[in-house]
Amino acid sequence: MKLAAVDIGSNAIRMQITNVNQYEGVISFKRVEYIRFPLRLGLDVFHNQRISEINRGKFIKLMQAFKILIDLYEADDYMACATSAMRESINGKEICEEVRQELGLKIHIIDGNEEAELINKSLTNYIDEKAYLHIDVGGGSTELNIYSNKEKIASKSFQIGSVRALEDKVAEPVWQSMETFIGRYVDKKSRITSIGTGGNINKIFELTKPRKNKVYLDLSKIESTLEYLESISFEERVNKLNLNHDRADVIIPAGKIYLAAMKAAASVKMVVPDLGLKDGIIQVLYERNKLKMPL
């Protein structure tokens, strides 16, 4: 069974096609296609509250390309979800309706809570009886989830994101609100472990050159990596570190968001699984189609 997920974010848009197999009673997921396209819708929306005509045209072309790939791979089911930029855009719903009518591709504009729930679907194997603070930083928003004894005890979305922070569009009270939320639900004496998801924390993790099989970062390592990134120019980040242009500018503000949340929780360690919204979407698609799989 093939499943397709489309994640329409504020800094980039991703598509993943996953093959789900069942053999001798064991279910396995194998990614067969992954595309990340750097269309920064958030830059339009956070400044002008609407998606520009230029980016509107690019977005529709990109959705057409994704629809063709979904059809070529003969995906059994798909789901396309749009997050912060699209939901805050004055013309977001109108653009999604145009895509539906012209291409037959349905896009769900989801709120912060729905986004957090979808991301959580992919974290099952990383949550045990300990206390965890899950931090997911996108281009336009940050989703926080707090776990204890495998149960989610609190969840909230904040208008703090890498593109929004880069453009200085995060109001100070929002930062304070995030710290207050964490302080309300986290016992700082509990040594809570953070879980970081999102492209920027994955890249920070990669830049630390971790030992084989290591899946976590110390707070001090995140701080030192950000200090190094700030000490070199944008051009050096692109050419020496081989970062994409649309990663090289947002990785620092994104990293500071992770740090702010960790420090508010007195967390000194972060697990960094290579997971995100697209993986949660795949899990939802599997759950609604698993009865159709051959035995």
N, C-alpha and C positions, 0 to 999 in steps of 0.2 A: 504494500500500500504506500502510495506517495502522497505527501502532505506539503502544502506551501504556506509559508508565513511571510507577511509583508509588514515591516515596522517603519512607519512614517514619522520620523523624529524631527527635532528642531534643527539639528546640525547635519544630519545625513538620513538617507532612506535605505533600508536593507531588505533584501529578499533571501529567504532560505528555503530550499526544497530538501525534504528529508524522506528517506526510504525507511519504512517500518517493516521489520521482518519478524516472523515467529517461527522458531525452530525448536522442536522437542520441548515445547511449553515455555521457552524463553523468548521474551520480546527484546529486540535490539533496534536502536535508532542510528541510522547512518546518513550524515549530510552528503548530498550528491551535488548540490549547487549552492553557492553563496555569493551575493553581489552587494556591495556597499557603494552607493553613489552619493557624492558630497553636494547635495542640494540643501543649502542653508536657509530653510524657510523661516527660521526664527529671527534672522536678521531683518527681514521685512516686517514681521509681526510685532516684534518688541519695540520697533521704532515707529511704525505707521499703522499698526493694528490690522493690517491686511496684507495678503500675498500679492506681490506685484504682477503685472501682466507678463513680464518676461519670465519670472519663475513659475507663473501659472502655466505658461506654454511648455516649459521644460518639464514640469511635474506631469502634465498630461502625456507627453511623449514617453516619459519614464514609466508611467503606469501602463502605457500601450506595450512597451518592451517587456515589462514584467508579465503582463497578461499573455503575450505570445509565448514566453518561456513556460508559464504555468500550463498552457495548452500543449506545448511541444513535449513536456515531460509527462503529460497525461495525468496530472495530479488528481487524486480522488476527491480532495477537498482543499479549500484554502480559506485563509482569513487575513484581511488587511486591516490594520489598526493604526489610527493617527492619534498623536499625543499632543503635547502642550501647544506647539505653534498652530496647528490646524484648529484646535478647539478654541483658541483665543482669537483667531482671525475672523474679522467681520465677514469675509467671503469664503470661509472654510467650507461651510455646508454647501454653498453654491458650487464650489469646485468639485467637491465629492459627488454631487448629483450629476454634474456634467460628465465625470468619469463613468458613473453608472450608466448613464444614457448612451454615451458614445462607445464605451468599451465593454459594457456588461460586467464591470468589476465593482463590487460593492465594498465601500470603505466604511469602517466603524470609527467614529470619532469618540474616543473613550476618555473618561475623566481620570483624575489622579488615583482614586481608589481602585478603579477597574485596572489601571495600569499596574499598580502595586500587586493586585491579586494575580494578574497574569504572570508577572515576573516571579512571584512566589511559587507558582506551579512548577518551576524548574529547579527549586531549591530543596526539594524533599530529601535528597541524599546528603545534604550538608547540615541539616538541623537535627540535633539530638536533645537530651534533657538539659543541657547547659543553657545559659542566657546568651542571646544573640541580638545584635543590632544590625539589621540589613539596611545598607545604604545604596541606593541606585541613583546615580547622577546622570541626567540627560542634558540636552541642550537648553531646555526651557524649564525643567522642574526636577526636583529631587524627591524621591519617595523613600520614606523611612518605615520600617516594620520592626517591631520588637517581639522577641520570642522568649518563652520560658517553658521548660518541660514539653517541648515540641508543639506548644500552643502559641498562636499569635495573640498577644495581649493588647497591642496597640498598633495603629497604622495611620499615617498622615502624609499628604502630599504638600510640598512647599514650592512657591514660585521662585526657586533658586536653581539656576542651571548654568552650564558652562558658557553658552553663548550669551545668556542674559547677564552673567557676571562680567564677561569680557566687555560687553557694551555698557557696563555700569548701570544696569537696569534692575538691580536688586535693592529694594528699600531696606534700610537698617532695621525697621520693626520686624521684617520677615526673618532676618537672621536671629533676632531675639526670640521670635516665636518658635523657631526650630530648637534653639537651646532650651527654652522653657518646656517644650514637649518632651525632649529627651530627659530633662531633669525630673519631670513628673513620673516617668515610668521606669527609669533606670536607677538601680541602686549602685552608686559609684564604688561601693565596697565589694561588689560581686565579681569584679574582674570580667566584665562582659566582653565577649569576642565579637568583633565586627565582621560582617560579610559584605564585600564590595563587588558590585556588578556595574557594567558599563564599559564602553570602549576605552575611556581614558585611564581607568584604574588598571585595566588589562595591559595597557601600553606601559604604564608606570611599573607594573610588575615585571614586564618583559625587560625594561631598561635596567632593572636591578640585577639582571643575569642570575636568576635563582638557581640553586642546585637542582639537579634532577629529582623529580617527585615532590619538590617543595611547593606547597600551595598557599602559603601565607606570607604576609609582610608585617614587619614590625613598624610601629609608629615612627620610630627614629629613622628607619630606612626610607619611608615615604617623605619625611621632612628633608633628608639629605638629597634625595633624588630631585625634589622640587627646587631646592637651593641651587643644585647644579643646572637645572633647566633655566632658572632665572638668570644665571650667571653668563649664559651664552645667548647669542642673537637668534632671531627667528630663522635667518638664513642658515645658521649652524645647526639648529634643530632639524631643519629640512635636509641639509646636505651631509652633516656629520652623523646624525642619528637616524637618518632615512625616514623621518616622519612625514606623513602626508601634510599638505599645506593646511587643510582644514582640521588637522589634529595639532599641528605645531603651535597654533595660537590659543587653543582652548584647553590644552592639557594642564597648564598651570592654574587657571581659575578653577577647573574641575578638581584638581588635586587639593586645592585649598578648601573646597566644600567637604570632601571626604575627611580632611583633617579636622575641620571645625566640628563635624558631627562626632568624630572619634573622641576629641578632647572634651566635648560636652558630656560624653558618657564615661570619661576616664578609661577608655579602651586603648590598649597598647598593642593589640594584635588584630590583623585583618586577614580573613580567608578570602582568596580571590579566585573563584571558579569562573571559567570562561563561559558565562551564561548571560542571558538577557531576555528582553521582551519577546524576541522571536522564538526563543526556546519554550517560553511559557505558552505562546500561541500554538506551537506544535503539540504540546502536551494536551491542550484543550481539544485540538482537532483529533488527536488520537482517542481521547476519552469518548468523544461523540461518534467515532467511527469504529471502535474496536470490535464491536459485535459483527461488523461486516467482514472482518479478517477471516481467511480460511483457517481451519483448524489443522 
